[in-house]
Amino acid sequence: MKVLLVEDDPSLREGMGELVSELADVQAVGTIHEALSALQTDRFELVMSDLRIAGNHNDGKGILEAARRRLHPVVIVSAAGPDEVVQALHPFEPDALLMKPFQVDDIMGLVERFLDLKRQALAAAEAPLAPDSPAWTEFAPGARSASPESEAPRTWVRLTSGAEHRWPPPHRGQGVLLVEGDLELDGERYAAPCYLFLGLGASPQTRTRTGALAVCVPLRD
């Protein structure tokens, strides 16, 4: 698993990178240009960015916006108060905030929360729901979903070839593992196997050429 860390302070970037590297592979960068380049060429289970890069309060917002387009979860790190952070990022919202100064347990617990989300999706994919299960219900033409009763909450989505609809907006952030086929979300095409993240309320226009099977797992509180 991979985490993109964006922090312009070299000592803080090194210290945070060493901590996060205990849980995942870390790509640590210090400029918005490096961050945007990384988002274009790779996929990450988490993007963690300072609100201000080189003193520019808009850089964190630019990274958040770019990561959202690529369907990555985003944590914003800031010494500013929550209200100031919300105002600086409007109309975008991060998936979590990490307020400075923070403790080791704060950053480790936050990173683990997002990594565990993908692990849950991978575990669910090992036992996909049968196509003929009575749990399936149609929610749009060519689109069915099912939420089997289990200790671990999850929702399966199956689309037929050529299906087109808006993805049902999640009530909380959710990890989406594309198990079979392809998905085009707001014009960006993804092919299985691929892990994506949809933030709270996200409802991308969805198409599939070949059909698709995906499992969705909600982000735990």
Secondary structure, DSSP 4 states (H G I P E B T S, - for coil): -EEEEE-S-HHHHHHHHHHHTTTSEEEEESSHHHHHHHHHH---SEEEEES-BTTBTTHHHHHHHHHHHTT--EEEEESS-HHHHHHHHTT---SEEEESS--HHHHHHHHHHHHHHHHHHHHHHTSPPPTT-TT-EEEETTEEEE---SSS--EEEEE-TT-EEEPPPPSS-EEEEEEEEEEEETTEEEESSEEEEE-TT---EEE-SS-EEEEEEEPP-
